[in-house]
Amino acid sequence: MPTLSIHGDVHIPDNIIHALGLNPGAELAFERQGDAIIMRPVKTKKISRVDQGPKILGYTGSTVSLEEMDAAIPKSAVQSL
């Protein structure tokens, strides 16, 4: 059974770490509910804007606009027939 260290540290059991998908450095939020403590992983927001996609993936080449993509789709479809 986990115990509280003199520094306030508690070892989280491995089965809970794996079940929650926690990694070293994961941020955790604690909430008191009566005499219980609720621990939850803090979910960070990820960049999800379309124009940020290449940066997220580490792509450094040139990009095209959505309009250029829309114009290229019919041309490519005809070429694939």
Residue pairs with C-beta under 8 A, 6 or more apart in sequence:
2 10
2 11
2 12
2 13
3 10
4 10
12 22
12 39
16 22
20 41
21 41
22 41
26 41
26 42
27 41
27 42
27 44
28 39
28 40
28 41
28 42
29 39
29 40
29 41
29 42
30 37
30 38
30 39
31 37
31 38
31 40
32 38
46 56
47 55
47 56
50 66
53 59
54 60
54 61
54 63
64 72
